Amino acid sequence: MRRFWVLISMLVTASASAQEIQGAGCDPSSALPHNGKAARATEGPLEFAIVTDLTGVGEGENGLPRRERIFKRAIDQINVANPEFTVSVGDLVQGPSEQDPRPMAEQWAEFNGWADQFNARFYYVVGNHAIGTLDEQAEWCRQHGARYYSFVYKNVLVLFLDSEDPPPTRLALGDGRRRH
């Protein structure tokens, strides 16, 4: 994740306990990018899980790609831990490349299937592998909506930031080259 760092900041706020939603990066009025499941409300302190990026890993054992094997195991362990929600740090797909030549929509379809396996809400965060070209930015917007957003949960402000936000000229390579 060169030149891209997602900052997930948890700040205690004095706001009301109702969830406040703000997002931007595509259509600011679009829904927040998550798997559609409800957060698991609990009494007591906030409990959530964070999953890491899934790019740059090679083939694993028994013909099953390493990232799929590891991520499925992580989903199972997170579901046992039963957090209120799970957040990512971005780079959930490789993006069309030598490592994964499949079209972006196909890569997202695969990952969305994994995200649906979480018992509670899973929040997507954009990564540079997801928006390396203008077409990939459009696909992110079509599938997920906001590229950076925030909400308040149990008086905690949760921020998801996209530091990639490059100028359009950098994205207009047109020859399929990617910059990571």
C-alpha positions, -999 to +999 in steps of 0.1 A: +000+000+000+027+025-010+016+061-008-017+051+006-026+049+042-060+047+055-065+063+088-092+050+110-095+073+139-116+066+169-123+098+188-145+101+218-171+128+212-197+145+232-224+141+206-256+122+210-256+084+208-276+084+176-255+075+145-246+105+124-236+098+088-214+118+065-196+106+033-180+119+002-158+109-027-185+099-051-221+109-046-220+124-011-256+114-005-249+077-012-251+052+015-220+043+035-200+014+020-208-017+040-222-052+035-258-043+044-259-061+077-267-044+109-241-035+135-245-059+165-257-035+193-244-044+227-243-028+261-209-017+274-178-006+255-175-006+218-160-038+204-150-039+167-125-058+145-101-046+118-090-066+088-058-059+068-052-055+031-054-085+009-031-076-020+003-089-030+000-124-017+008-154-038-007-188-042-012-210-012-015-247-005-038-272-022-046-249-051-064-224-028-050-189-031-034-178+002-055-146+006-087-166+003-076-193+027-064-167+053-093-144+049-119-171+053-102-182+085-101-146+097-139-142+090-145-174+111-124-161+140-140-126+138-175-142+138-166-162+170-153-130+186-187-114+177-177-077+174-203-050+168-188-044+134-157-049+113-137-024+094-110-028+067-078-009+060-084-009+022-068-028-007-094-055-006-089-064-043-057-065-063-070-046-093-064-059-128-027-068-129-003-096-136-011-110-101-049-110-108-059-103-144-096-106-138-118-075-144-124-053-114-161-062-112-153-099-110-127-092-082-153-072-063-179-099-067-156-124-051-147-101-022-183-090-017-191-127-012-166-129+015-178-097+032-213-113+033-200-140+055-194-116+084-222-120+111-223-082+116-217-051+095-185-049+075-173-014+064-153-011+032-124+013+029-110+023-005-074+014-013-051+024-041-055-010-057-092-003-060-090+031-077-058+030-098-076+041-129-106+063-137-126+032-146-117+016-113-128+048-095-161+046-113-165+009-103-158+017-066-185+045-068-210+022-085-205-007-060-196+011-027-203+048-028-184+071-005-146+070-006-142+087+028-168+089+054-176+090+091-202+081+116-208+082+153-214+050+172-217+048+210-204+084+212-173+074+192-165+092+160-153+067+134-135+082+104-125+064+072-101+085+051-089+081+015-054+096+013-050+084-023-071+112-039-047+118-068-052+144-095-071+131-126-040+135-148-022+108-129-050+084-135-054+090-172-027+066-184-051+048-207-026+020-216-035-002-186-005+007-165-011+009-128+007+029-102+010+012-068 
